[in-house]
């Protein structure tokens, strides 16, 4: 599969064949992509939301008024869900949203997502993230030459400390290590720029079945 590869300053590019990238036909793997993305988002939920029932709200032990003779509706507690300050009916309680995904399904989803982004021309390869000097302005210009707009994911294996410092303040740019790259990362960014070294790591992951 051919990908566009840029020189370190992003000014020149050429097409280069990369072996080992996954290939698919038809809809194979699309359901796996959906399942993995749902699981990743679910696993990111804290599940700490909580409300109090009428039995947990403080107060309300005394009957507000007598049962009969007032002309008002019967009331047994001022903490009824119908009253302000009362309990909540069927409100959320702390829970675990995490989902487990089979390792083979994760591997299939990662490969399919990588294939889709590569065939769509949304993955660009850079020889190395070696901006000189390593300043935010320089990295911003580099990224702008390859992807003028939209959210961008930069992938290296691993990033140099100076590159991290230079790129972390660019609002539309996110950094990710190649060994931590997942299906959700591949799905949510309009453009993905990977270093040649990171691409080697990704291809090794795909062919080794590790995700």
Secondary structure, DSSP 4 states (H G I P E B T S, - for coil): -EEEEE-TTSS-EEEEE-TT-----TTTTHHHHHHHHHHHHHHT---------TTTSS---S-SS-SSSSSSPP-S-TTSTTSTT---TT------------HHHHHHHHHHHHHHHHHTT-EEEES----SS--HHHHHHHHHHH--SS-EEEEESS--HHHHHHHTT-TTEEEEEGGG--HHHHHH-SEEEEEHHHHHHHHHHHHHT--
